[in-house]
Amino acid sequence: MRTLRLLLVTPTFHGYHRSIARAFGSRGYEVMTHCYDAFESFPDKLRNKARFELPARLGFDGHAHAETWATRRALAVLREAQPDRVVVIKGDTLGGEFWHHLDEHRTPRILWLYDDLRRHRFTDEFLRKVGPVVSYARAEAQQLCARGIQSTFVPNAFDPDLTSPSARRSGEIVFVGARYANRVDLLTQLGKAGLPVRAYGRQWSHHLFDRLRTWELARPSVPAERDIPLQRAYAVQAEAAAAVNIHGPQAGLAMRTFEVPGMGGLQLADRQDVGEFYDVGKEVLVFESASELVELAVRAQRDHVWSERIREAGRRRSLAHHTFAHRIAEVDALWV
């Protein structure tokens, strides 16, 4: 039997596509990956800043230019690869020509939305026609189904093959991710309580280059580091006394929900619905206020027997149920 060729069309977004590709490969596919928003050269990056990001900062919509550029590149890959199946992640920068090509060649496709619906440009009419839709948020998958759209909830995951857990402990309370007001507030309060806090990411970094490329000069007074690769983020969160999982305005649970316990880290999460996946108090910890977060962080630093027990239990649960291999098995069952 011939090996099926699967084309993964995806944003670069921290390199998660590599974990997804590996998981599909382990199911017997010949996987090809195309990152539709990849800027491979310095001139491309400058072009993106000038043509897309700057106009957006000034209130203009540069989507049409981005769509033309991304669609042309994706179509070229699609025509050359001639895949048997296509998985598109997010993909709302891809224009009608791309989807028309899939329709014309009757190529089975799955659209995977691992971001909120409000951050996409898809219409309900398009989503009804495109094929199976996967959402990372249960509530949004249910909303789509209620609107007549074939949709399945598949939560985020972690990749146990990316790196191995470490017995090292940094003693810090860390956060890795974008900067939102609620995150600034909570990390600031941890710092005021005397806890060693550190944030990672370009929006936190005090480095001049990061201030310029994010179009902001001001930074909160939170100790911070620059962007780190996903593999390093796995390690940083695992080695910390605790890793804080503070969600922004999003419907689903973040990747770090599964990454922190998956790597044997101690997770302090801000949402009770993490209890759908982990035993709260035994595998992860949940806080409902800044004072409760401070209390848990202090104990995480002082009570190593307690924290190590939670770490071990969280890792066992993650390996048994929450890897990308588990998620891809669910996605792979959706082909029409």
N, C-alpha and C positions, 0 to 999 in steps of 0.2 A: 504493500500500500504506500502511495506517494505521501511524503511529508507535506503537510499543509503549510503554506507561506502566510504568515501573519504580519501585517504592517501596523505598527504602533505609531500613531500620529499624536504628538504630545507637546505641551509646553516644556521648557527646560526645568522650571520650578524645582530647584534644589536637587535635581538629579533623581527624583523618585521614579522616573521612567526606567532607570536601570534595574531597580528592584522588580518592577512590573514585568519588564522584558525577561528577566531571569526566571520569574515564576511561570510565565507562558512557555518559555523554553523547556522548563522541567516537565511540562505537560506534552512535550513532543513536537511543538511547533518550530519551524524555522522562522525566527523573529527578526524583522528589520525595523529600525526605529528612525523616525524623522521628527526632529524638534522644530516645529514651525516658527518659533520665535527666537531661534538661536542667532546671535550676532557673532560671527566667527572671527571677525577681524576688528581692529581698532577703528578703521574708517566706518564700518557698519555700526559700531556702537555710537560714534559721533553722529552718524546719520539718524539713528533712532532718537537721540537726544534732541536734535534740531528739528526733525520732521514730526515726531510723535509726542515726546514728553513735554517739550517746551510749549507747543500749541495747547496741550491739555492744561498745563499750568496757567496759561493765559485765558483759558475758558473756551478754546476752540476744540472742535471734535476732529482729531486726526485719524479716526478709525478707518476711513475710506482708503487712505494711503497705506496703512498697516495691512488692511485686508487684501489689497492688490498685491503687495509684496509677498505676503505669506501664502496666498492662494497660488500664485505663479510657481513658487518653490515647491509647495506640496503637490501640485498637479504633476510637475516634472518627476518627482519621486514616485508617485502613484503609477504613472505610465510606464516607468522603467521597471518597477518592482513587480507589477501585475500580480498582486497578492490574491490569495483565496479568501481571506478575511481581513477586515480592518477594524481596529479599535481606535477611536478618536477620544482623546481626553480633553475636556473643555471645548476647544475647537471653534469658539465663536468668532475668531479672527479669520476663519476660512470662508471664502465667498461661495456663491451659488454654483460656480463652475466645478468646484471640487465635489460637491454633493451630487451634482448632475452626472459627473463621470461615474460615481459609484452606482447611481440609479441605472445609467445607460448600460453598464456592464453587469448589472444585477449582483454586485459584490455585497455579500453579507457584512453588516457593520453594526457596531455597538457604540453608542455615545455615552461616555463616562463623565459625569459632572462631579468632580471632587472639589467643588466650590458652590456657594449659594446661588440660587436661581437669580436673585437680584443683581448678581455680578455678571450675568450672561446676557447676550443680546437675542437669544432664541425666542421665537414666538411659539405659542401653543400649536398653531397650525403646522409649523416646521417639525416640532417635536413629535406630533402624531404620525408624521410620515417617515421620520428618519430611521425608525427601527427601535429595538430595545434601548431604553435609557436607564442608566445606572446613576443613582444619587448617593452621596456620602451621608445624607441626612434623612433619617426615617420620616420625619414630619413632611419634608418636601417630596419624598417619594410618594407618600400617601396623597398629598395635594395633587401631584401630577396624575395619579391614577384616577382621582375623583374628577379630573378634567378630561378624562378619556385618553390619557397618554400611557402607553405601556412602560411602566417604570418599576424598578426594583431597588430596594435599599441594600447597599453593600458598604459597610463601615470602613474606615481607614485601617491601617495595619502597621506592622514593623517588619524589618528585614533582618533575620538572624544571621544572614551570611555577610552582611556589610562589615561587621567588625565583632570582636569578642569582648565580653564584659571584663572589667578590671577590678581587682580588689583594692585599688587605690581610692582614697577618699580625700577630697580637697577641703572639706569643711565649709564650703560656701553654699549659699542659697542662690540658685541660678535660674535665669529665664533666657530661653532662646526663641527669638521670633520678632515679629513686627511690633512697632511701638504704637500703642493706643493709650488714651487718657486713663482708662481704668487700670492698665498695666503700670503706667507711671505712678499712679497713686499708691497701688499696693506695694510696689518695690520700694518706693520712697518711705512708706510706713515701716517696712521691714528694716530699712537702714536706720531710721530714727529709733527703732527699738534696740539698736546696737548689734544687729546681725550683719555678717559679712555677705553683702549682696553683689551679684554681678550679672549684667545683661549682655547678650550677644546679638549683634546685627547692625547693619549699616545705619538704621534709623536711631540707634542708641549711641553709636560710636562718636567719640569726640575728635576723631581724625579729620583734618581739613578736607581731604579728598572725599570722604563720606558725606561731610556737610554739603559740599558742592554738588555731588552727584544726586543727593536727595533734595536739592533745591531748598535747603534750610541751613541756617547758621546756628540757631539756638538748640540747646540740648538740655535735658533734665539732669539734675545733679545725682545721677545714679552711676556708680562705677560700671564701665562698659568696655567691651572689646568689639573689634570689627567682625564682619561676616566670617563664618567658619564653614568648611564643607560639611555635608550631612554626616559623613563618617565621624568627624570630630565632634559634631553636635551630639551624636549618640553617646560618645565617651564623656563629654563634659557633663551631660545631664545624669549619666550613671554614676560618675565619680563624686558628684556634689553631695553635701549632707542632705539636700533635698532639691528637687527640681519643681518649680512652680508652673502649673498649667493654668494660665489665665486666658480664657477665651475672649475674643473680640465679639463684634456683632455678627455672629455666625450661627447657622442652624444646626450643623453637625459637630461632632467631636473632632478635635484637631488630631493630626498625626501623632503629636507628642503624647497623646492619651495612651497610645499603645507602645510608643518607642521607649518611654521612660521605664515602665515596668518590664518591658521586653528585654531591656539591657541590664536589668537588676537594679534600677534606680528607685529612689523613693519619691513617689509622685504626690504633690499637694495640688489637688484639682478643685476648680471652682464650680463644678456642675454635678448635681446629684445623679444625673442620668448616666454617669460613668458606671453606676451600679448595675446597669444592664450587662456590662462586660466583666466587671471585677467586683469582688467582695469588699465593700467599703469597710475600712478599719482593719482588714486582714491582708489585702493585696494592694490597695491604694488608700490614700487619705483624702477627705473632702472637707473644705472649709466654706463657711457661709458668710464670714465677715472678716475684716482686716484683723481684728483682735484674735479671732480663732486661727487665722493664718499665722500670726506671730507666735501664738501658743504652740502650734504644731511644729513650726520651724525651730523653736527653742528646744523642744523635746527631741526633734530629729538630730540636733547637734549633741545632745547630752546622753540620750538613751540608745546606745549602739546595739544592744541586744534586741531591743524592740524594733528598731529600724531595719536591722539586717533580716529579721524574721519576715517583715513585710516585703522587703526586696526579693527574698527568695520565693515567697509565695506568688508575687506578681509576675516574676519571670516564668515560673512553672505554668501559670495560667496563660500567659502570652504565647509561649511555645506550643501549648496544646491547642489554642483556639484562634490566635490573632496575628498570624503571620501573613505576608503577601501570598504565600502558597494557598492558604485557606481562602483568601478573598478571590484569587484568580479562579479557583475551582468553582466559586459561585458565579462569577462572570462568564466562565466558559460554558456553563449550563444554559446560557440564554440565547444561543444562536438559533435563528429561525430556519 
